[in-house]
Amino acid sequence: MGVIDQQRENLTHTLSLGDEILSKAHQEAVPIMRRWLAVLRQRMDDVDHWATNFEKNIQVCLLIDLVAIFLPIQIPFSMESFC
């Protein structure tokens, strides 16, 4: 299990605790609690999005390296800015 999966489990547990607290919270505290729970969800979504993009970029760079090893051709653009 990766670090992100562990953090996702922690987030799930935290959100369930937050929902439990929210059900018992004073009505003036409800909007604040909902906002913080939404922030937690959004941050995890941001991390998931970043990790997915990072993984795709790594795969593309590895593929380019493999192609360069087996087919020694000149690439018409600089890959340093991409990889």
C-alpha positions in Angstrom: 0.0 0.0 0.0 1.4 3.3 -1.0 1.6 6.5 1.0 -1.2 8.1 -1.0 -3.5 5.1 -0.3 -2.7 5.4 3.4 -3.5 9.1 3.4 -6.7 8.4 1.5 -7.7 6.0 4.3 -6.8 8.6 6.9 -8.9 11.1 5.1 -11.9 8.7 5.0 -11.6 8.2 8.7 -11.2 11.9 9.3 -14.2 12.8 7.2 -16.3 10.2 9.0 -15.3 11.7 12.3 -16.0 15.2 10.9 -19.5 14.1 9.8 -20.1 12.7 13.3 -19.0 15.9 14.9 -21.1 17.9 12.4 -24.2 16.0 13.4 -23.7 17.2 17.0 -22.4 20.6 16.3 -24.0 23.9 17.2 -25.9 25.4 14.2 -23.4 28.3 14.0 -20.5 25.9 13.7 -22.0 23.8 10.9 -20.9 26.1 8.0 -17.4 26.3 9.3 -17.1 22.5 9.8 -18.5 21.9 6.3 -16.0 24.3 4.8 -13.1 22.5 6.5 -14.3 19.1 5.4 -14.6 20.4 1.9 -11.1 21.8 2.1 -9.8 18.4 3.1 -11.6 16.7 0.2 -10.3 19.2 -2.3 -6.7 18.9 -1.1 -6.9 15.1 -1.5 -8.3 15.6 -5.0 -5.4 17.9 -5.8 -2.9 15.4 -4.6 -4.6 12.6 -6.7 -4.5 14.9 -9.7 -0.9 15.8 -9.2 0.2 12.2 -8.7 -1.7 11.0 -11.8 0.0 13.7 -13.9 3.4 13.0 -12.4 3.0 9.3 -13.2 2.0 10.0 -16.8 5.0 12.3 -17.2 7.4 9.7 -15.8 6.0 7.0 -18.2 6.4 9.3 -21.2 10.0 10.1 -20.2 10.8 6.5 -19.7 9.3 5.6 -23.1 11.3 8.4 -24.8 14.5 7.0 -23.1 13.7 3.5 -24.3 13.1 4.7 -27.9 16.3 6.7 -27.8 18.2 3.6 -26.6 16.8 1.2 -29.3 16.3 3.7 -32.1 19.2 6.2 -32.0 17.5 9.1 -33.8 17.7 12.8 -33.4 14.7 14.2 -31.6 13.7 17.5 -33.3 12.9 19.2 -30.0 14.5 19.5 -26.6 13.2 16.9 -24.0 15.0 18.6 -21.2 12.1 21.0 -20.7 9.6 18.1 -20.7 11.4 15.4 -18.7 
